[in-house]
Amino acid sequence: FIFQIDENELADHREASETGINPYPIYAAVDKEKLGEDEGNYPGIWFEFTPHESGYTALGAFVSTKYLGSEFQEGKLKKRGKKKSISYMQGEYS
């Protein structure tokens, strides 16, 4: 249960985790669309979120967490995505 809505963003947790105040949070999500397509090890299935960056480890595709949800074209920021709170992100991880 969530008893209090956390309006902070994941990137806001950088300082607390860098100074050792809080443990370093690493969240992960599985792409359910890719799950079950291949019985073997599908490298694009896990998406990881940290206060510093988010992306697919196996594919080496990461972006700074502050740009999560933004659109890029040829490596350049095209449109900045709407900021999402920790509570919203936790709902996506579920």
SULGI-V632750 format. One record per run of one state. SS is the DSSP state (@ for helix, = for strand, . for the rest). FROM is the first residue (numbers start at 1). LEN is the number of residues. If there is no record, write none. Layout:
ss & from & len
SS & FROM & LEN
SS & FROM & LEN
This chain:
ss & from & len
. & 1 & 9
@ & 10 & 9
. & 19 & 8
= & 27 & 4
. & 31 & 15
= & 46 & 4
. & 50 & 3
= & 53 & 4
. & 57 & 4
= & 61 & 4
@ & 65 & 3
. & 68 & 3
= & 71 & 3
. & 74 & 2
= & 76 & 4
. & 80 & 6
@ & 86 & 8
. & 94 & 1
